[in-house]
C-alpha cells in the first residue's frame, strides 16, 4: 500500500513542479475554441515525451445554406500529462472558406409586423362625456399584438378600427385575439361610441409598421442573401421586438448629420432613394440584425470582389476599418480600434470598438444612429458590424460578430445537441 501512496505523491509533486514551467503554462493559455479554415494540428511544447495529444474527429450533419456540411469538422483536443492527467481541453472548429461582399451602403428599412401592436392607451369620451378605457380594463396591455378581431386576421391599424366599429354596431361586444407575453389569449371587450370620431372604439393606439435608416453589412454573392443593422428592430414606443409579416430595404440617401455628443447620440438624417439601384425583402428580424434576399447590384469602391469571413477566434484587439455613408450615397472607409472582445455574449454586443479616424470624428462625433450595420474589416477579413453607441461616449460603441449574423441568417450549418 505504501509504494502506491509514494508513487501518487511523487506524481502529484511532479505535476506541481511542471505546472510552473513555461510549456505547461502555454498549454493552459490555449483558447477553448479555435476556428480555422483548414485543419492544423495544435503545437505540442517541448515537453512532448511527457505530454500526450488526444484528438477526436467528428463531423456536423447539418445541411443549411450553400456551404456543404462536409466542410465543417470539429476536432476535440485533449492534452494529458503521462497520458493520464488532463491539462487542457480545446475544440478546433474547421470552418468553410466563406467569402462575402462587404456593404456599407445606407438603406431605408420598412417593416410590417405580424398583427398590429398596441403602443398606447387612448381614452374614449362617450355621448355623455364620460371617459372609458375598455381595452385596458379587459387586460390588453401596451406591447400586446392584436392578431384577430372577430375571428378575422388584421394586418393594419385600419383593419382593427373597422372591425371594432362594425362589431360595436352589430352586437355591442368585440372578440379580440392577442399575443400577450408569448401567449395567445382571447379577450372580450365592450366598445364605446366615441363622440369625437363618431365610431365605436376600445381605447387603444396601435401601429402596424416601422421605418428607419440603417446600413447594409454584407451580401452573399452566391445566394444573394444579405445581412444588415446588426441588431434587432424594436417598436419605438414599446421596445418590443417586431415580428415580421413582410418588409423591404432599399437604398437611402443621407442628407445631413446630427453630431453625437456625451449623453446625446447623433443621427444620420436620410430619405429613401427615389431611384434605388437595389431592393430586398426582410425575412428575419433577429438579435443580430435583419436578413433577406437582395435584388439589384451594390457597389463598394473599396472591394471589387468578395473577401473572406473572419471567424470569432481570428478577431484580435487592435486596428480595424468600418465602411459607411455620411453624405449622399457614397460609401467611405474609416479607421477604428477593437478594444475588447467578448466571445461569450449571446447578444449583439460582442466587441467594444472606438472610432479613431479624425475625419469621421469631425463629421459625426463618432458612432451615430443609422451607422448600425456598418461592416467591420480587420486584416482583410469581414469580422462584424457596428451595432450600438455608448450614450456617454460617442467615440465608443459595440459590434456584433459576423459569425453570429451568419448563424441568424441560416447561412451556416447549425450544430444540434446529440
C-alpha positions in Angstrom: 0.0 0.0 0.0 2.8 2.4 0.9 4.5 2.1 -2.6 1.3 3.2 -4.2 1.0 6.2 -1.9 4.6 7.1 -2.5 4.0 6.9 -6.3 0.9 9.0 -6.1 2.7 11.6 -4.0 5.6 11.7 -6.4 3.3 12.1 -9.4 1.5 15.0 -7.6 4.8 16.6 -6.7 6.0 16.3 -10.3 2.7 17.8 -11.7 3.1 20.7 -9.2 6.6 21.4 -10.3 5.8 21.1 -14.0 2.8 23.4 -13.6 5.3 26.3 -13.2 7.1 25.5 -16.5 6.5 27.8 -19.5 5.5 24.8 -21.6 2.5 23.8 -19.4 1.6 27.5 -18.9 1.4 27.8 -22.6 -1.0 24.9 -22.9 -3.2 26.3 -20.1 -3.5 29.6 -22.1 -4.6 27.8 -25.3 -8.2 29.0 -26.2 -11.1 26.7 -25.6 -12.3 27.1 -29.2 -10.0 27.6 -32.2 -11.5 28.3 -35.6 -9.6 27.5 -38.8 -10.5 27.4 -42.4 -8.1 24.5 -42.9 -7.2 22.0 -40.1 -3.9 22.5 -38.5 -2.8 20.3 -35.5 -2.1 22.5 -32.5 1.5 22.7 -31.4 3.0 20.5 -28.7 5.5 22.2 -26.4 9.0 20.9 -25.8 7.8 18.5 -23.0 6.5 16.2 -25.8 7.7 13.0 -24.1 5.6 13.8 -21.1 2.5 15.1 -22.9 0.0 13.1 -25.0 -2.2 14.9 -27.5 -5.5 13.1 -27.9 -7.6 14.1 -30.9 -11.2 13.1 -31.6 -12.7 13.9 -35.1 -16.4 14.5 -35.5 -18.4 15.9 -38.4 -21.5 18.0 -38.4 -24.6 16.6 -40.1 -26.4 19.8 -40.7 -27.3 20.8 -44.2 -28.1 24.5 -44.4 -27.0 27.1 -46.9 -24.7 26.5 -49.9 -21.8 25.6 -47.7 -21.8 21.8 -47.7 -21.9 20.2 -44.2 -18.9 18.1 -45.2 -16.8 21.3 -45.0 -17.5 21.5 -41.3 -15.2 19.5 -39.0 -14.8 19.5 -35.2 -11.6 18.2 -33.7 -11.7 17.8 -29.9 -8.2 18.1 -28.5 -7.1 17.0 -25.0 -3.6 17.5 -23.6 -2.7 14.8 -21.0 0.3 14.5 -18.8 1.8 11.0 -19.0 -1.4 10.2 -21.0 -3.4 10.2 -17.7 -3.7 13.6 -16.1 -5.8 16.1 -18.2 -4.2 19.5 -18.6 -6.4 21.3 -21.2 -9.3 20.6 -23.5 -9.9 22.5 -26.7 -12.1 22.3 -29.7 -10.8 23.1 -33.2 -13.6 24.0 -35.5 -12.8 23.8 -39.2 -15.0 26.5 -40.8 -15.9 26.9 -44.5 -13.8 29.3 -46.6 -16.8 31.6 -46.9 -16.4 34.9 -48.8 -18.9 37.9 -48.7 -19.1 41.3 -50.3 -18.9 44.0 -47.6 -21.7 46.5 -47.7 -21.6 50.0 -46.1 -24.5 51.3 -48.2 -27.1 53.4 -46.4 -30.5 51.6 -46.5 -34.1 52.6 -45.9 -35.9 50.0 -43.8 -39.7 49.4 -43.9 -41.1 46.6 -41.8 -44.6 45.4 -41.3 -45.5 43.4 -38.2 -47.4 40.2 -37.9 -50.6 41.6 -36.4 -51.0 45.1 -35.0 -49.0 46.2 -32.0 -50.6 48.1 -29.1 -48.5 51.2 -28.4 -50.6 53.3 -26.1 -53.9 54.0 -24.4 -56.5 56.4 -25.9 -59.3 57.4 -23.6 -62.8 57.5 -25.1 -65.4 60.1 -24.3 -68.9 58.8 -24.8 -72.0 60.8 -25.7 -72.5 61.7 -22.0 -68.9 63.0 -21.7 -67.8 60.1 -19.6 -64.2 58.7 -20.1 -63.6 55.0 -20.8 -60.6 52.7 -21.4 -62.3 49.4 -22.3 -59.2 47.8 -23.8 -57.2 48.4 -20.7 -60.0 47.2 -18.5 -60.2 44.0 -20.5 -56.5 43.3 -19.8 -55.0 44.4 -23.1 -51.6 46.0 -22.4 -49.1 48.1 -24.2 -46.8 45.8 -26.2 -49.5 43.2 -26.9 -50.1 42.3 -30.5 -53.6 42.1 -31.9 -53.8 39.1 -34.2 -57.6 38.8 -34.9 -60.7 40.9 -34.4 -64.0 39.0 -34.6 -62.1 35.9 -35.8 -60.6 37.9 -38.8 -56.9 38.4 -39.2 -55.8 42.1 -39.0 -52.7 43.5 -40.7 -53.2 47.3 -40.4 -54.4 49.8 -37.9 -57.3 50.5 -40.2 -58.3 46.8 -40.2 -58.5 46.9 -36.4 -60.5 50.2 -36.4 -63.0 49.0 -38.9 -63.6 45.6 -37.3 -64.1 47.1 -33.9 -66.6 49.7 -35.2 -68.6 47.0 -37.1 -68.7 44.7 -34.1 -69.8 47.6 -31.9 -72.7 48.5 -34.2 -73.8 44.8 -34.6 -73.6 43.4 -31.1 -72.0 45.8 -28.7 -69.1 43.4 -27.9 -65.9 42.5 -29.7 -63.7 39.4 -29.6 -60.0 40.3 -29.8 -57.3 37.6 -30.2 -53.9 38.9 -28.9 -50.4 37.8 -28.3 -49.6 38.7 -24.7 -46.0 37.9 -23.4 -45.6 35.0 -25.9 -49.1 33.6 -25.0 -52.1 33.7 -27.4 -55.1 35.0 -25.4 -58.7 35.9 -26.4 -60.3 38.9 -24.8 -63.9 40.2 -24.9 -64.1 43.9 -24.9 -67.1 46.3 -24.8 -66.5 49.1 -27.4 -67.9 52.6 -26.7 -69.2 55.0 -29.2 -66.8 57.9 -29.3 -68.4 61.3 -29.7 -65.2 62.8 -31.2 -64.8 60.3 -34.0 -68.3 59.1 -34.5 -67.1 55.5 -34.3 -67.0 52.6 -31.8 -63.6 52.2 -30.2 -61.9 50.3 -27.4 -59.4 53.0 -26.4 -56.1 51.8 -27.9 -53.3 53.4 -30.0 -52.0 50.8 -32.4 -49.3 50.6 -35.1 -48.6 48.1 -37.9 -45.2 49.1 -39.3 -41.9 50.8 -38.6 -39.4 52.6 -40.8 -35.9 54.0 -40.4 -32.4 54.3 -41.8 -29.6 51.8 -41.3 -26.5 50.3 -43.0 -26.1 47.2 -45.1 -23.5 44.8 -43.7 -22.9 42.1 -46.4 -24.2 40.4 -49.5 -23.6 36.7 -50.3 -22.6 36.7 -54.0 -23.8 33.1 -54.4 -27.3 33.2 -52.7 -27.9 37.0 -52.8 -28.8 36.8 -49.1 -27.9 39.9 -47.2 -27.5 41.0 -43.6 -27.9 44.5 -42.1 -28.2 46.6 -38.9 -26.5 44.0 -36.7 -29.3 44.3 -34.1 -33.0 43.7 -33.7 -35.7 46.2 -34.8 -37.9 47.0 -31.8 -41.0 49.1 -31.7 -40.1 52.7 -30.8 -42.8 53.0 -28.1 -42.9 49.6 -26.5 -39.3 48.5 -27.1 -40.7 45.1 -28.1 -39.3 43.1 -31.0 -41.4 43.4 -34.1 -42.4 40.1 -35.6 -42.1 40.4 -39.3 -45.0 39.9 -41.6 -43.2 41.5 -44.6 -40.8 44.3 -45.2 -38.3 45.8 -47.6 -35.0 47.5 -47.8 -34.0 50.0 -50.5 -31.1 52.5 -51.0 -31.2 55.6 -48.8 -29.5 58.9 -49.3 -28.0 60.8 -46.3 -29.0 64.4 -46.3 -27.4 65.6 -43.1 -25.7 64.5 -39.9 -26.6 65.4 -36.3 -23.3 65.0 -34.5 -23.1 62.9 -31.4 -22.0 64.2 -28.0 -21.9 63.0 -24.4 -25.4 62.0 -23.3 -26.9 62.5 -26.8 -26.3 60.0 -29.6 -26.1 61.6 -33.0 -28.1 60.6 -36.0 -28.0 60.2 -39.8 -30.8 62.2 -41.4 -31.7 60.4 -44.7 -34.5 59.6 -47.1 -35.4 56.6 -49.2 -33.7 57.0 -52.6 -36.1 57.7 -55.4 -34.2 55.6 -58.0 -32.8 52.8 -55.8 -30.3 50.5 -57.5 -31.3 47.6 -55.3 -34.1 46.4 -53.1 -34.6 43.5 -50.8 -37.1 41.5 -48.7 -37.0 41.3 -44.9 -37.5 37.7 -43.9 -36.0 37.7 -40.4 -35.7 40.3 -37.6 -33.2 38.9 -35.0 -30.9 39.9 -32.2 -28.1 40.0 -34.7 -29.8 42.0 -37.4 -32.3 41.8 -40.3 -31.9 39.3 -43.2 -33.4 38.6 -46.5 -32.7 38.4 -50.2 -31.4 41.4 -52.3 -32.2 42.2 -55.9 -30.1 44.5 -58.0 -26.4 45.5 -57.7 -24.5 47.0 -54.9 -21.0 48.6 -55.3 -18.4 49.2 -52.7 -15.4 51.2 -54.1 -13.0 49.5 -51.7 -13.9 45.9 -52.6 -14.2 44.8 -56.2 -14.6 41.2 -55.1 -15.9 39.3 -52.0 -13.5 39.0 -49.1 -13.1 36.1 -46.5 -15.1 36.0 -43.4 -13.1 36.4 -40.2 -14.3 33.9 -37.6 -14.6 34.7 -34.0 -11.3 33.3 -32.8 -9.5 35.2 -35.6 -10.5 38.6 -34.3 -7.9 40.5 -32.4 -7.8 43.6 -30.3 -6.3 46.4 -32.5 -6.8 48.4 -35.6 -9.7 47.8 -38.0 -11.8 49.7 -40.5 -15.5 50.4 -41.0 -17.4 51.3 -44.1 -20.4 53.6 -44.0 -22.2 56.6 -45.7 -22.1 60.0 -44.2 -23.0 62.1 -47.3 -25.4 61.1 -50.1 -24.9 57.5 -51.1 -21.1 57.3 -51.2 -19.6 54.5 -49.1 -16.4 55.7 -47.3 -13.7 54.0 -45.2 -12.8 55.0 -41.7 -10.4 53.8 -39.0 -11.5 52.3 -35.7 -9.9 50.2 -32.9 -11.2 47.0 -31.5 -10.7 47.5 -27.8 -12.3 44.4 -26.3 -13.6 41.1 -27.5 -16.4 39.3 -25.6 -17.0 35.9 -27.3 -19.3 34.5 -24.7 -22.0 37.2 -25.1 -25.1 36.0 -26.9 -26.5 39.4 -27.8 -25.3 41.9 -30.5 -22.6 43.3 -28.2 -19.6 41.1 -28.9 -16.9 43.8 -29.3 -16.1 47.2 -28.0 -14.9 49.5 -30.7 -13.6 53.0 -30.7 -13.6 55.5 -33.6 -10.1 56.8 -34.2 -10.5 58.4 -37.6 -10.1 62.2 -37.2 -12.3 62.9 -40.2 -15.2 60.7 -39.0 -14.9 62.3 -35.5 -15.1 65.7 -37.1 -18.1 64.8 -39.2 -20.2 62.8 -36.8 -18.7 62.9 -33.4 -18.1 59.2 -33.5 -20.7 56.4 -33.8 -24.3 57.7 -34.5 -27.7 56.2 -35.1 -28.1 55.0 -38.7 -24.5 53.6 -38.6 -25.7 50.3 -37.3 -24.7 47.5 -39.7 -21.6 49.3 -40.9 -19.2 46.4 -41.7 -16.0 46.0 -39.7 -13.0 44.7 -41.6 -9.7 43.6 -39.9 -6.7 42.1 -41.7 -8.6 41.8 -44.9 -11.5 39.8 -43.4 -15.1 40.8 -42.7 -15.3 40.3 -38.9 -18.5 42.0 -37.8 -20.7 45.1 -37.8 -21.3 48.2 -35.7 -24.4 47.9 -33.6 -24.7 50.4 -30.7 -23.1 53.6 -29.4 -22.2 54.3 -25.8 -24.6 57.1 -24.7 -21.9 58.8 -22.5 -19.1 58.3 -25.0 -20.0 58.7 -28.7 -16.5 57.6 -29.8 -17.2 54.1 -28.5 -19.8 51.5 -29.2 -20.5 47.8 -29.7 -20.1 45.5 -32.6 -21.5 42.1 -33.4 -19.5 39.1 -34.7 -20.2 38.4 -38.4 -20.3 34.7 -37.3 -23.4 35.5 -35.2 -25.0 37.3 -38.1 -24.4 34.3 -40.4 -25.9 31.9 -37.9 -29.1 34.0 -37.5 -29.3 34.2 -41.3 -29.2 30.4 -41.5 -26.1 30.6 -43.7 -24.1 28.2 -41.5 -24.9 24.6 -40.6 -26.4 24.6 -37.2 -24.9 22.2 -34.7 -27.5 20.1 -32.8 -27.1 18.5 -29.4 -26.7 14.8 -29.5 
